[in-house]
Amino acid sequence: MDDTQDTPDYDIGSAIDVLRAALTVHGITLPSLGVDPLTLAGWTTRPPLVALGNCTAETARRLAEVLRTAAGG
């Protein structure tokens, strides 16, 4: 019997890579960007969460600036 059919296919690594690349284009690095270990360990039908990580106030302001600009403001 193939149990993989009951296991959700969450490609969280790919999602993190895409986010990291998008942030890099704007000169933003989130040092702890990765998979949240607690939600990964509790793997259920819900996907694990992306841990955006800790960053400096300067990085937070840069991220806010990029998002504001992207939203047209």
Secondary structure, 3 states (H helix, E strand, C coil): CCHHHHCCCCCHHHHHHHHHHHHHHCCCCCCCCEECHHHHHCCCCCCCCEECCCCCHHHHHHHHHHHHHHCCC
